[in-house]
Amino acid sequence: MADEADRRKLDRLEEVLRELRTVVVAFSGGADSALLAWVASKVLGRENALCLTAVSASLASWELEDVRRLADDWDLAWRPVETGELSDPQYVANGPDRCFHCKSHLMEALVPVARQQGAVVVLGVNTDDLKEHRPGQDAAKLQGARFPLVDAGLDKAAVRSLSSEIGLRTWDKPAAACLASRIPAGTAVTSETLSRVSRAEAGLRQLGFAQVRVRHYGDVARVELDTGALGRALEMRSDVVAAVKRAGYRWVTLDLEGFRSGNLDPFNSRHPRPPAHRAL
């Protein structure tokens, strides 16, 4: 349950949104953007809180479907918008600043809509995000985006506790990231590679694994799961291998360190050791 300090931060979030008056929410469906979208719609009314979801090959199909369900369940003013990052050579090159170019294309899609509405673009960035290498945040700020969760002092734990108290089913939603985050820096991001990663992860999700990352190394797939699911993966090794190979991979490895968010980020120092693999 949220404590009194978190509830005061929620009050502050409502104040920040009232000051903005009309917003366009970048709505990915994760815990952060979900809380922001729900509160904005509650405080400003759906006519003043338009929620937009960027759609491209880097968005997993199950994430888009979940966003649709959330929008329906919460009666949000919502629609998808297409983004064109895959037409950008700087994004495709997949350098350390890939997220900067990705977020730039998101803002190029959202800002014109916001201008028509007389609105401000808001993103679900929390205070914990400020501690990490997130070049996309710089791109968003350069084009005028605001981070109301940060303005209210909300970290990830507060977002989850408040979402749980409110009754939002996203309160414990596993961390998600675009499919391009599965591709090591320097390896080109293509629609074919993104599709292969998506199909492999979809196959593993169908086997009952909720927290999944398939890291792409050409013909090799490095599978990350929650450490508590590693034993079951080994017990189901034939099914796991089949699911990943159906997506087009030749070899399947299981990372014994388990799921770690952002471990392909070249600026991430939280996991300095090379990953441990176990062939399936």
GUPAVEX-766267 format. One record per residue: chain; z, y, x of N, C-alpha, C in turn. Coordinates in Angstrom, 3 decimals. Last residue first. Layout:
# GUPAVEX-766267
[node A [Z Y X] [Z Y X] [Z Y X]]
...
# end
This chain:
# GUPAVEX-766267
[node A [-24.663 -24.898 20.943] [-24.448 -25.793 19.785] [-25.508 -26.883 19.769]]
[node A [-23.077 -23.665 23.846] [-24.287 -24.102 23.179] [-23.951 -25.049 22.051]]
[node A [-21.065 -20.999 24.071] [-21.006 -22.449 23.973] [-22.242 -22.878 23.213]]
[node A [-20.257 -18.261 26.174] [-21.135 -18.957 25.248] [-20.762 -20.431 25.184]]
[node A [-18.571 -15.235 26.610] [-18.552 -16.675 26.847] [-19.408 -17.337 25.780]]
[node A [-19.817 -12.120 27.877] [-19.448 -13.001 26.770] [-19.486 -14.465 27.174]]
[node A [-18.259 -10.465 30.657] [-19.449 -11.036 30.019] [-19.028 -11.999 28.931]]
[node A [-15.793 -7.862 30.080] [-16.183 -9.157 30.607] [-17.463 -9.653 29.944]]
[node A [-15.173 -5.499 28.762] [-15.899 -5.422 30.021] [-16.375 -6.761 30.547]]
[node A [-14.797 -4.243 26.034] [-15.051 -5.655 26.314] [-15.829 -5.760 27.625]]
[node A [-14.501 -1.525 25.920] [-13.413 -2.338 25.379] [-13.564 -3.808 25.720]]
[node A [-16.407 0.214 26.641] [-15.608 -0.340 27.737] [-14.507 -1.262 27.237]]
[node A [-19.577 1.003 25.745] [-18.361 0.411 25.223] [-17.602 -0.261 26.362]]
[node A [-22.016 1.888 26.413] [-20.906 2.776 26.752] [-19.565 2.202 26.317]]
[node A [-23.825 0.055 25.435] [-23.665 0.141 26.886] [-22.526 1.045 27.321]]
[node A [-22.989 -2.012 22.817] [-23.070 -0.606 23.180] [-22.853 -0.482 24.683]]
[node A [-22.476 -4.550 22.114] [-23.731 -4.323 22.826] [-23.926 -2.862 23.207]]
[node A [-20.139 -4.500 20.654] [-20.062 -4.981 22.038] [-21.378 -4.905 22.796]]
[node A [-19.596 -3.580 18.051] [-20.127 -2.656 19.045] [-20.190 -3.186 20.457]]
[node A [-16.969 -5.763 17.273] [-17.851 -4.699 16.821] [-18.293 -3.851 18.000]]
[node A [-16.935 -9.070 17.904] [-16.428 -7.800 18.428] [-17.425 -6.729 18.042]]
[node A [-16.238 -12.414 17.034] [-16.854 -11.144 16.642] [-16.140 -9.971 17.292]]
[node A [-15.651 -14.602 19.911] [-15.684 -14.215 18.511] [-16.313 -12.862 18.283]]
[node A [-15.629 -15.735 22.340] [-14.749 -14.581 22.162] [-14.743 -14.102 20.717]]
[node A [-17.588 -17.654 22.232] [-16.206 -18.093 22.061] [-15.207 -16.940 22.002]]
[node A [-20.551 -17.606 20.603] [-19.726 -16.774 21.469] [-18.257 -17.104 21.216]]
[node A [-22.866 -20.123 20.618] [-21.705 -19.611 19.888] [-20.811 -18.865 20.865]]
[node A [-26.454 -20.199 20.542] [-25.185 -20.259 21.266] [-24.093 -19.646 20.408]]
[node A [-29.527 -21.719 20.184] [-28.411 -21.147 19.442] [-27.146 -21.302 20.272]]
[node A [-33.057 -21.341 20.744] [-31.741 -21.787 21.189] [-30.656 -21.028 20.448]]
[node A [-35.113 -20.318 19.194] [-35.284 -21.622 19.837] [-33.948 -22.212 20.277]]
[node A [-35.440 -18.699 16.016] [-34.844 -18.813 17.344] [-35.005 -20.231 17.888]]
[node A [-36.342 -18.506 13.402] [-37.301 -18.346 14.491] [-36.730 -18.413 15.888]]
[node A [-34.809 -19.144 11.283] [-35.158 -17.728 11.400] [-36.105 -17.472 12.570]]
[node A [-34.232 -21.758 11.714] [-35.193 -21.458 10.647] [-35.646 -20.003 10.707]]
[node A [-32.206 -21.533 13.579] [-33.553 -21.896 14.040] [-34.608 -21.643 12.969]]
[node A [-30.056 -20.944 11.922] [-30.516 -19.939 12.880] [-31.928 -20.259 13.364]]
[node A [-29.799 -23.286 10.399] [-29.931 -21.985 9.737] [-30.507 -20.943 10.681]]
[node A [-29.485 -25.276 12.348] [-30.661 -25.292 11.476] [-30.887 -23.930 10.839]]
[node A [-27.002 -24.576 13.462] [-28.213 -24.579 14.287] [-29.460 -24.501 13.417]]
[node A [-25.390 -24.969 11.195] [-25.465 -23.660 11.851] [-26.740 -23.556 12.672]]
[node A [-25.712 -27.687 10.690] [-26.138 -26.717 9.679] [-26.300 -25.325 10.290]]
[node A [-24.625 -28.724 13.059] [-26.008 -29.045 12.672] [-26.544 -28.044 11.668]]
[node A [-21.960 -27.745 13.078] [-22.918 -27.318 14.088] [-24.366 -27.602 13.697]]
[node A [-19.649 -27.720 11.634] [-20.902 -27.595 10.893] [-22.075 -27.307 11.829]]
[node A [-17.700 -27.752 13.572] [-17.762 -28.884 12.651] [-19.087 -28.919 11.895]]
[node A [-18.219 -25.245 14.646] [-18.486 -26.434 15.455] [-18.558 -27.684 14.589]]
[node A [-17.409 -23.644 12.519] [-18.794 -23.575 12.987] [-19.156 -24.798 13.818]]
[node A [-14.705 -24.240 12.383] [-15.574 -24.687 11.283] [-17.042 -24.649 11.694]]
[node A [-13.905 -22.967 14.757] [-13.740 -24.410 14.590] [-14.647 -24.951 13.498]]
[node A [-14.465 -20.261 14.203] [-15.185 -20.957 15.268] [-15.096 -22.471 15.118]]
[node A [-13.051 -18.779 12.423] [-14.153 -19.571 11.868] [-14.878 -20.384 12.923]]
[node A [-11.241 -17.249 13.792] [-10.720 -18.288 12.909] [-11.783 -19.187 12.320]]
[node A [-12.839 -15.347 15.016] [-12.322 -16.457 15.829] [-11.763 -17.589 14.956]]
[node A [-15.801 -14.559 13.230] [-14.359 -14.390 13.387] [-13.807 -15.594 14.141]]
[node A [-18.728 -14.937 15.327] [-18.007 -15.136 14.075] [-16.550 -14.751 14.304]]
[node A [-21.845 -14.537 16.793] [-20.453 -14.099 16.782] [-19.886 -14.286 15.383]]
[node A [-24.359 -16.149 18.536] [-23.696 -16.025 17.240] [-22.240 -15.626 17.440]]
[node A [-27.209 -15.374 20.060] [-25.772 -15.486 20.367] [-25.008 -15.169 19.092]]
[node A [-30.279 -16.892 20.316] [-29.388 -16.205 19.378] [-27.947 -16.448 19.818]]
[node A [-33.212 -16.680 22.221] [-31.805 -17.104 22.174] [-31.046 -16.249 21.170]]
[node A [-35.673 -15.623 22.520] [-35.599 -16.893 21.801] [-34.175 -17.400 21.639]]
[node A [-34.295 -12.505 22.730] [-35.570 -13.215 22.735] [-35.503 -14.474 21.890]]
[node A [-31.493 -12.218 21.837] [-31.939 -12.255 23.234] [-33.240 -13.048 23.318]]
[node A [-29.432 -10.746 19.455] [-30.802 -11.193 19.736] [-31.124 -11.086 21.227]]
[node A [-26.628 -11.852 17.733] [-27.131 -10.996 18.800] [-28.435 -11.591 19.330]]
[node A [-25.544 -11.928 14.673] [-26.482 -12.706 15.478] [-27.082 -11.747 16.493]]
[node A [-22.410 -11.849 13.248] [-23.370 -11.080 14.032] [-24.246 -12.080 14.787]]
[node A [-20.343 -11.987 10.386] [-21.383 -12.617 11.204] [-22.152 -11.561 11.981]]
[node A [-18.016 -12.799 8.203] [-18.180 -11.849 9.310] [-19.112 -12.469 10.339]]
[node A [-18.404 -15.076 6.518] [-18.449 -13.712 5.991] [-18.710 -12.682 7.080]]
[node A [-19.936 -18.080 6.052] [-19.367 -17.232 7.103] [-19.523 -15.767 6.692]]
[node A [-21.205 -19.751 4.252] [-19.839 -19.344 3.972] [-19.173 -18.513 5.044]]
[node A [-23.827 -20.275 4.438] [-22.937 -21.374 4.822] [-21.464 -21.001 4.652]]
[node A [-24.904 -17.843 3.902] [-25.024 -18.863 2.868] [-24.155 -20.087 3.164]]
[node A [-24.499 -16.674 6.368] [-23.692 -16.214 5.232] [-23.744 -17.230 4.092]]
[node A [-26.485 -17.950 7.796] [-25.086 -18.226 8.127] [-24.154 -17.766 7.008]]
[node A [-28.779 -16.852 6.582] [-28.559 -18.294 6.572] [-27.114 -18.653 6.861]]
[node A [-28.437 -14.162 7.213] [-28.422 -14.576 5.813] [-28.152 -16.077 5.705]]
[node A [-28.774 -14.259 9.969] [-27.461 -13.916 9.420] [-27.348 -14.323 7.951]]
[node A [-31.503 -14.966 10.068] [-30.488 -15.815 10.694] [-29.106 -15.528 10.119]]
[node A [-32.723 -12.812 8.755] [-32.840 -14.167 8.198] [-31.781 -15.103 8.778]]
[node A [-32.027 -10.698 10.497] [-31.592 -10.692 9.105] [-31.637 -12.090 8.503]]
[node A [-33.358 -11.421 12.861] [-31.899 -11.305 12.839] [-31.376 -11.394 11.412]]
[node A [-35.990 -11.243 11.894] [-35.473 -12.515 12.405] [-33.947 -12.516 12.398]]
[node A [-36.194 -8.561 11.193] [-36.342 -9.578 10.156] [-35.773 -10.915 10.619]]
[node A [-35.958 -7.388 13.697] [-34.946 -7.115 12.684] [-34.995 -8.161 11.574]]
[node A [-38.343 -8.338 14.849] [-37.044 -8.734 15.400] [-35.930 -8.516 14.387]]
[node A [-40.240 -7.077 13.175] [-40.220 -8.539 13.303] [-38.870 -9.023 13.825]]
[node A [-39.791 -4.380 13.562] [-39.520 -4.941 12.239] [-39.443 -6.460 12.301]]
[node A [-38.092 -3.813 16.686] [-39.300 -3.978 15.878] [-38.920 -4.561 14.532]]
[node A [-36.838 -2.316 19.432] [-36.485 -2.600 18.037] [-37.784 -2.659 17.237]]
[node A [-36.935 -3.613 22.743] [-37.547 -2.834 21.671] [-37.065 -3.291 20.291]]
[node A [-34.201 -3.464 24.834] [-35.092 -4.377 24.117] [-35.623 -3.651 22.890]]
[node A [-32.513 -1.431 25.557] [-33.678 -1.682 26.393] [-34.650 -2.672 25.807]]
[node A [-29.567 -2.947 24.368] [-30.238 -1.731 24.810] [-31.382 -2.085 25.758]]
[node A [-29.931 -5.850 22.240] [-29.426 -5.184 23.448] [-30.242 -3.950 23.802]]
[node A [-29.408 -5.877 18.797] [-30.445 -5.954 19.826] [-29.967 -5.206 21.068]]
[node A [-27.723 -5.406 16.755] [-27.730 -6.783 17.284] [-28.684 -6.934 18.467]]
[node A [-28.168 -2.951 15.777] [-27.018 -3.083 16.667] [-26.925 -4.483 17.258]]
[node A [-30.155 -3.191 13.906] [-30.562 -2.837 15.264] [-29.419 -2.981 16.251]]
[node A [-28.845 -3.535 11.494] [-29.327 -4.731 12.191] [-29.759 -4.432 13.621]]
[node A [-25.918 -1.448 11.307] [-27.337 -1.708 11.081] [-27.791 -2.896 11.931]]
[node A [-22.779 -2.938 10.382] [-23.577 -2.022 11.195] [-25.033 -2.366 10.962]]
[node A [-19.462 -3.388 9.086] [-20.905 -3.639 9.073] [-21.590 -2.617 9.962]]
[node A [-16.353 -4.988 8.640] [-17.138 -3.957 9.307] [-18.607 -4.355 9.326]]
[node A [-15.613 -6.354 5.392] [-15.770 -6.466 6.843] [-16.626 -5.342 7.403]]
[node A [-13.584 -4.760 3.000] [-14.938 -5.177 3.352] [-15.077 -5.251 4.867]]
[node A [-11.232 -4.065 1.840] [-11.173 -5.024 2.946] [-12.552 -5.532 3.341]]
[node A [-12.036 -2.159 -0.031] [-10.899 -1.860 0.840] [-10.832 -2.797 2.040]]
[node A [-13.975 -2.438 -1.920] [-14.429 -2.253 -0.543] [-13.273 -2.107 0.444]]
[node A [-12.919 -2.363 -4.411] [-13.079 -3.684 -3.791] [-13.567 -3.606 -2.349]]
[node A [-10.399 -0.083 -5.161] [-11.788 -0.246 -4.737] [-11.946 -1.578 -4.006]]
[node A [-7.892 0.683 -5.968] [-8.498 -0.469 -6.615] [-9.961 -0.672 -6.268]]
[node A [-6.200 2.474 -4.798] [-7.059 2.964 -5.877] [-7.670 1.813 -6.664]]
[node A [-5.096 0.820 -2.846] [-4.225 1.378 -3.885] [-5.037 1.881 -5.075]]
[node A [-7.381 0.299 -1.285] [-6.675 -0.797 -1.950] [-5.816 -0.273 -3.090]]
[node A [-7.943 2.856 -0.353] [-8.939 2.160 -1.177] [-8.292 1.016 -1.944]]
[node A [-5.651 3.303 1.184] [-5.899 4.126 -0.001] [-6.910 3.457 -0.930]]
[node A [-6.032 1.361 3.183] [-4.833 1.326 2.342] [-5.020 2.147 1.068]]
[node A [-8.529 2.132 4.320] [-8.359 0.816 3.682] [-7.143 0.789 2.757]]
[node A [-7.979 4.714 5.264] [-9.096 4.488 4.342] [-8.895 3.173 3.597]]
[node A [-5.925 4.143 7.057] [-5.637 4.933 5.859] [-6.731 4.768 4.821]]
[node A [-7.344 2.711 8.998] [-6.231 2.068 8.285] [-5.900 2.818 6.997]]
[node A [-9.175 4.655 9.933] [-9.653 3.467 9.215] [-8.534 2.797 8.420]]
[node A [-7.780 7.954 9.136] [-8.297 6.942 10.046] [-8.688 5.709 9.236]]
[node A [-8.033 11.236 7.965] [-7.991 9.819 7.590] [-8.571 8.935 8.681]]
[node A [-7.983 14.038 7.974] [-7.118 13.295 8.898] [-7.027 11.810 8.617]]
[node A [-9.734 15.558 6.573] [-8.491 15.205 5.887] [-7.542 14.397 6.763]]
[node A [-11.838 15.723 8.312] [-11.170 16.970 7.934] [-9.819 16.692 7.263]]
[node A [-12.590 13.029 8.243] [-12.010 13.590 9.464] [-11.236 14.865 9.137]]
[node A [-13.631 12.940 5.689] [-12.520 12.046 6.024] [-11.811 12.545 7.285]]
[node A [-15.785 14.825 5.790] [-14.562 15.126 5.043] [-13.381 14.211 5.359]]
[node A [-17.863 15.951 7.831] [-17.128 14.684 7.845] [-15.801 14.887 7.106]]
[node A [-21.160 17.336 7.301] [-19.703 17.451 7.358] [-19.083 16.063 7.263]]
[node A [-24.239 18.332 8.881] [-23.417 17.390 8.115] [-21.938 17.689 8.302]]
[node A [-26.057 19.958 10.299] [-25.178 20.553 9.307] [-24.317 19.609 8.498]]
[node A [-27.484 18.907 12.336] [-28.227 19.251 11.132] [-27.303 19.627 9.972]]
[node A [-25.573 18.349 14.217] [-26.604 19.319 14.575] [-27.401 19.773 13.355]]
[node A [-24.178 16.295 12.964] [-23.574 17.631 13.027] [-24.607 18.707 13.358]]
[node A [-25.984 14.170 13.364] [-25.642 14.619 12.008] [-25.072 16.028 12.023]]
[node A [-25.996 13.940 16.141] [-27.246 14.239 15.431] [-26.952 14.771 14.038]]
[node A [-23.332 13.244 16.598] [-23.856 14.507 17.134] [-25.121 14.918 16.399]]
[node A [-23.220 10.763 15.384] [-22.399 11.838 14.850] [-22.907 13.197 15.329]]
[node A [-24.841 9.218 17.011] [-25.320 9.565 15.681] [-24.518 10.688 15.050]]
[node A [-23.338 8.622 19.249] [-24.295 9.728 19.331] [-24.863 10.129 17.984]]
[node A [-20.443 7.585 19.727] [-21.222 7.596 18.491] [-22.221 8.757 18.533]]
[node A [-18.089 6.014 21.375] [-19.392 6.600 21.687] [-20.261 6.494 20.444]]
[node A [-14.899 6.792 19.808] [-15.929 5.897 20.326] [-17.205 6.678 20.632]]
[node A [-13.207 8.453 18.544] [-12.754 7.937 19.829] [-13.820 7.090 20.518]]
[node A [-14.157 9.007 16.082] [-14.286 10.070 17.071] [-13.904 9.589 18.466]]
[node A [-13.432 6.889 14.502] [-14.816 6.933 14.989] [-14.993 7.973 16.089]]
[node A [-10.897 7.544 13.675] [-11.045 6.516 14.708] [-12.440 6.552 15.317]]
[node A [-11.384 9.342 11.588] [-10.878 9.855 12.866] [-10.965 8.828 13.986]]
[node A [-14.577 8.505 10.028] [-13.125 8.651 10.054] [-12.652 9.039 11.454]]
[node A [-17.393 9.392 8.154] [-16.859 9.245 9.506] [-15.349 9.428 9.431]]
[node A [-19.337 9.364 5.913] [-18.052 8.675 5.946] [-17.591 8.360 7.358]]
[node A [-20.788 12.626 5.485] [-20.830 11.267 6.005] [-19.425 10.680 6.060]]
[node A [-22.606 14.923 3.462] [-21.313 14.443 3.980] [-21.443 12.973 4.370]]
[node A [-24.526 17.796 3.103] [-24.550 16.371 3.409] [-23.206 15.975 4.005]]
[node A [-24.137 20.062 0.445] [-23.844 19.768 1.837] [-23.903 18.259 2.022]]
[node A [-26.510 21.648 -1.833] [-25.400 20.789 -1.469] [-25.240 20.681 0.048]]
[node A [-28.555 22.504 -3.453] [-27.581 23.479 -2.985] [-26.327 22.795 -2.489]]
[node A [-30.459 20.671 -4.023] [-29.260 20.632 -4.859] [-28.286 21.766 -4.531]]
[node A [-32.306 21.149 -2.070] [-32.728 21.297 -3.465] [-31.524 21.377 -4.397]]
[node A [-30.750 20.492 0.148] [-31.180 21.879 -0.047] [-31.604 22.130 -1.479]]
[node A [-30.501 17.728 -0.176] [-29.315 18.583 -0.267] [-29.699 20.037 -0.508]]
[node A [-33.120 16.955 0.279] [-32.522 16.708 -1.037] [-31.320 17.616 -1.225]]
[node A [-33.401 17.695 2.986] [-34.229 18.338 1.956] [-33.681 18.143 0.539]]
[node A [-31.333 15.956 4.166] [-31.206 17.423 4.150] [-32.118 18.083 3.110]]
[node A [-32.117 13.239 4.081] [-31.069 13.742 3.195] [-31.050 15.269 3.068]]
[node A [-34.133 12.769 5.953] [-34.326 12.312 4.573] [-33.339 12.969 3.609]]
[node A [-33.065 13.823 8.234] [-34.361 14.343 7.795] [-34.668 13.919 6.363]]
[node A [-30.835 12.174 8.487] [-30.642 13.566 8.081] [-31.950 14.194 7.616]]
[node A [-32.118 9.828 9.333] [-31.322 9.841 8.102] [-31.175 11.271 7.591]]
[node A [-33.188 10.698 11.728] [-34.103 10.355 10.638] [-33.363 10.287 9.304]]
[node A [-30.812 11.041 13.147] [-31.701 12.192 12.950] [-32.665 11.926 11.796]]
[node A [-29.830 8.491 13.275] [-29.143 9.436 12.386] [-29.988 10.680 12.151]]
[node A [-31.713 7.466 15.135] [-31.562 6.871 13.805] [-30.932 7.869 12.843]]
[node A [-31.234 9.032 17.370] [-32.538 9.132 16.713] [-32.481 8.545 15.302]]
[node A [-28.607 8.215 17.934] [-28.912 9.635 17.738] [-30.223 9.776 16.965]]
[node A [-28.861 5.518 18.379] [-28.185 5.949 17.157] [-28.413 7.433 16.878]]
[node A [-30.103 5.465 20.926] [-30.816 5.012 19.725] [-30.182 5.546 18.443]]
[node A [-29.230 6.141 23.446] [-29.148 7.170 22.405] [-29.880 6.759 21.125]]
[node A [-29.756 4.063 25.162] [-28.353 4.311 24.793] [-28.193 5.332 23.671]]
[node A [-32.882 2.895 23.629] [-32.044 3.358 24.726] [-30.619 3.598 24.263]]
[node A [-34.997 1.838 22.048] [-33.645 1.274 22.022] [-32.838 1.626 23.274]]
[node A [-37.607 2.333 21.430] [-37.300 2.038 22.828] [-35.872 1.524 23.001]]
[node A [-37.453 3.129 18.759] [-37.955 1.782 19.065] [-37.599 1.381 20.492]]
[node A [-36.646 5.794 19.089] [-35.772 4.820 18.434] [-36.171 3.406 18.823]]
[node A [-38.875 6.823 20.345] [-37.572 6.948 21.003] [-36.546 6.012 20.378]]
[node A [-40.974 6.387 18.528] [-40.947 5.656 19.802] [-39.597 5.725 20.506]]
[node A [-40.617 5.989 15.156] [-40.200 6.884 16.229] [-40.114 6.100 17.545]]
[node A [-40.927 4.318 13.103] [-42.146 5.002 13.553] [-41.865 5.934 14.731]]
[node A [-38.431 3.531 12.454] [-39.264 2.572 13.165] [-40.616 3.145 13.586]]
[node A [-37.334 5.617 10.935] [-36.983 5.501 12.349] [-37.877 4.538 13.124]]
[node A [-37.716 6.725 8.329] [-38.852 6.298 9.150] [-38.547 6.105 10.611]]
[node A [-36.254 5.806 5.162] [-36.208 6.517 6.444] [-37.240 5.912 7.383]]
[node A [-36.069 6.214 1.648] [-36.647 5.543 2.805] [-36.553 6.433 4.038]]
[node A [-33.238 6.082 -0.406] [-34.264 6.911 0.217] [-34.779 6.178 1.452]]
[node A [-31.839 5.116 -3.594] [-32.204 4.838 -2.202] [-33.233 5.851 -1.708]]
[node A [-29.297 6.824 -5.530] [-30.648 6.310 -5.357] [-30.903 6.022 -3.878]]
[node A [-26.772 7.721 -7.919] [-27.212 7.048 -6.690] [-28.705 6.771 -6.712]]
[node A [-23.954 8.655 -9.224] [-25.322 9.180 -9.195] [-25.918 8.721 -7.869]]
[node A [-21.973 5.835 -10.190] [-22.329 6.895 -9.247] [-23.734 7.406 -9.533]]
[node A [-20.454 3.923 -11.629] [-21.248 4.948 -12.324] [-21.538 6.142 -11.412]]
[node A [-19.315 1.814 -10.382] [-18.566 3.071 -10.338] [-19.300 4.214 -11.026]]
[node A [-21.168 -0.234 -10.752] [-19.778 -0.445 -11.153] [-19.021 0.877 -11.275]]
[node A [-23.490 0.910 -9.633] [-23.436 0.562 -11.056] [-21.998 0.468 -11.534]]
[node A [-22.715 1.177 -6.963] [-23.167 2.352 -7.718] [-23.112 2.100 -9.216]]
[node A [-22.173 -1.507 -6.341] [-21.105 -0.509 -6.317] [-21.484 0.717 -7.138]]
[node A [-24.744 -2.607 -6.577] [-23.671 -3.054 -7.467] [-22.531 -2.042 -7.511]]
[node A [-26.094 -1.248 -4.505] [-26.548 -1.133 -5.901] [-25.437 -1.517 -6.879]]
[node A [-24.640 -2.209 -2.313] [-24.611 -0.781 -2.642] [-25.040 -0.568 -4.095]]
[node A [-25.417 -4.873 -2.378] [-24.015 -4.539 -2.617] [-23.864 -3.068 -2.970]]
[node A [-28.117 -4.641 -1.756] [-27.736 -5.154 -3.073] [-26.284 -4.825 -3.400]]
[node A [-27.908 -3.701 0.875] [-28.532 -2.867 -0.146] [-28.136 -3.339 -1.538]]
[node A [-26.740 -5.929 2.092] [-26.019 -4.662 2.073] [-26.590 -3.733 1.000]]
[node A [-28.686 -7.856 1.842] [-27.440 -8.052 1.090] [-26.592 -6.779 1.066]]
[node A [-30.671 -6.891 3.567] [-30.934 -6.932 2.128] [-29.647 -7.081 1.326]]
[node A [-29.772 -4.587 6.133] [-29.787 -5.952 5.616] [-29.920 -5.948 4.100]]
[node A [-31.722 -2.163 7.552] [-30.681 -2.392 6.546] [-30.812 -3.800 5.991]]
[node A [-33.914 -1.883 9.125] [-32.639 -2.087 9.811] [-31.475 -2.284 8.846]]
[node A [-36.070 -1.263 7.576] [-35.961 -2.656 8.028] [-34.639 -2.931 8.725]]
[node A [-34.425 0.948 5.228] [-35.460 0.639 6.214] [-35.268 -0.810 6.624]]
[node A [-32.835 3.395 3.407] [-33.426 2.059 3.346] [-34.535 1.953 4.379]]
[node A [-29.881 5.114 2.862] [-31.074 5.009 3.696] [-31.567 3.573 3.706]]
[node A [-28.704 6.223 -0.193] [-28.640 5.136 0.783] [-29.954 5.045 1.526]]
[node A [-26.806 8.820 -1.657] [-28.099 8.330 -1.200] [-27.897 7.267 -0.128]]
[node A [-25.250 10.326 -4.339] [-25.069 9.329 -3.282] [-26.429 8.725 -2.931]]
[node A [-24.218 13.470 -5.360] [-25.353 12.554 -5.304] [-25.173 11.631 -4.107]]
[node A [-22.226 15.143 -7.031] [-21.998 14.191 -5.937] [-23.099 13.140 -5.969]]
[node A [-22.446 16.590 -9.309] [-22.280 17.343 -8.061] [-22.021 16.443 -6.855]]
[node A [-22.580 14.805 -11.361] [-23.667 15.779 -11.277] [-23.605 16.588 -9.983]]
[node A [-20.224 13.381 -11.261] [-21.428 12.745 -10.709] [-22.586 13.730 -10.586]]
[node A [-17.467 15.338 -10.060] [-18.332 14.893 -11.144] [-19.634 14.353 -10.576]]
[node A [-15.702 15.947 -8.095] [-16.771 16.909 -8.353] [-17.597 16.575 -9.592]]
[node A [-13.840 13.825 -8.114] [-13.379 15.204 -8.003] [-14.443 16.198 -8.465]]
[node A [-15.343 11.455 -8.400] [-14.179 11.706 -9.261] [-13.825 13.187 -9.282]]
[node A [-17.232 11.693 -6.386] [-17.679 11.596 -7.778] [-16.541 11.908 -8.748]]
[node A [-15.527 11.741 -4.164] [-16.410 12.879 -4.441] [-16.870 12.866 -5.890]]
[node A [-14.343 9.197 -4.330] [-13.516 10.392 -4.485] [-14.382 11.604 -4.826]]
[node A [-16.624 7.559 -3.931] [-15.797 7.413 -5.135] [-14.976 8.681 -5.377]]
[node A [-17.582 8.374 -1.424] [-18.429 8.483 -2.614] [-17.597 8.446 -3.886]]
[node A [-15.361 7.770 0.227] [-15.864 9.141 0.132] [-16.692 9.331 -1.133]]
[node A [-15.182 4.994 -0.098] [-14.067 5.849 -0.519] [-14.543 7.284 -0.705]]
[node A [-17.718 4.355 0.984] [-17.381 4.001 -0.393] [-16.223 4.849 -0.911]]
[node A [-17.640 5.127 3.602] [-18.530 5.874 2.710] [-18.243 5.551 1.249]]
[node A [-15.598 3.217 4.432] [-15.470 4.662 4.601] [-16.344 5.436 3.614]]
[node A [-16.490 0.595 3.820] [-15.212 1.093 3.304] [-15.120 2.612 3.358]]
[node A [-20.063 0.758 3.056] [-18.895 0.349 3.815] [-17.632 1.003 3.284]]
[node A [-22.149 1.909 1.729] [-21.442 0.832 1.040] [-20.279 0.273 1.816]]
[node A [-23.448 4.119 2.617] [-23.854 2.832 3.191] [-23.220 1.654 2.468]]
[node A [-24.382 7.121 1.686] [-23.617 6.004 1.111] [-24.151 4.674 1.626]]
[node A [-23.950 10.280 2.228] [-24.675 9.201 2.884] [-23.887 7.924 2.616]]
[node A [-23.833 12.455 -0.483] [-23.077 11.479 0.289] [-24.031 10.459 0.905]]
[node A [-24.086 15.749 -0.983] [-24.937 14.562 -0.922] [-24.247 13.598 0.029]]
[node A [-22.136 17.945 -3.071] [-22.368 17.171 -1.855] [-23.442 16.107 -2.083]]
[node A [-20.606 20.961 -3.952] [-21.695 20.032 -4.268] [-22.061 19.291 -2.987]]
[node A [-17.942 21.862 -3.002] [-18.470 22.087 -4.359] [-19.578 21.113 -4.756]]
[node A [-16.334 22.231 -0.807] [-17.766 22.052 -0.585] [-18.563 22.195 -1.878]]
[node A [-13.825 22.378 -1.965] [-14.314 23.542 -1.227] [-15.819 23.448 -0.988]]
[node A [-13.616 19.804 -2.936] [-13.693 20.924 -3.894] [-14.221 22.172 -3.217]]
[node A [-13.381 18.450 -0.515] [-14.568 18.246 -1.350] [-14.708 19.363 -2.385]]
[node A [-10.875 19.329 0.350] [-12.066 19.570 1.179] [-13.322 19.463 0.333]]
[node A [-9.233 18.327 -1.708] [-9.346 19.774 -1.493] [-10.608 20.119 -0.706]]
[node A [-9.516 15.584 -1.309] [-9.977 16.171 -2.568] [-10.143 17.682 -2.429]]
[node A [-8.287 15.419 1.199] [-9.700 15.050 1.049] [-10.263 15.655 -0.234]]
[node A [-5.670 16.069 0.501] [-6.428 16.988 1.349] [-7.922 16.695 1.266]]
[node A [-4.994 13.818 -0.959] [-4.990 15.129 -1.619] [-5.813 16.136 -0.825]]
[node A [-5.136 12.018 1.143] [-6.074 11.884 0.033] [-6.147 13.196 -0.752]]
[node A [-2.980 12.922 2.619] [-4.317 13.037 3.203] [-5.393 12.875 2.130]]
[node A [-0.955 12.179 0.920] [-1.172 13.615 1.173] [-2.555 13.846 1.783]]
[node A [-1.200 9.448 1.164] [-1.486 10.069 -0.136] [-1.697 11.575 0.012]]
[node A [-0.359 9.074 3.784] [-1.754 8.801 3.438] [-2.129 9.449 2.107]]
[node A [2.335 9.742 3.486] [1.497 10.524 4.399] [0.015 10.319 4.077]]
[node A [3.284 7.769 1.786] [3.215 9.140 1.297] [2.333 10.010 2.179]]
[node A [1.099 4.862 2.182] [2.376 5.569 2.233] [2.171 7.020 1.811]]
[node A [-0.599 2.306 0.345] [-0.636 3.571 1.070] [0.759 4.201 1.078]]
[node A [0.000 -1.199 0.833] [0.000 0.000 0.000] [0.000 1.257 0.874]]
# end
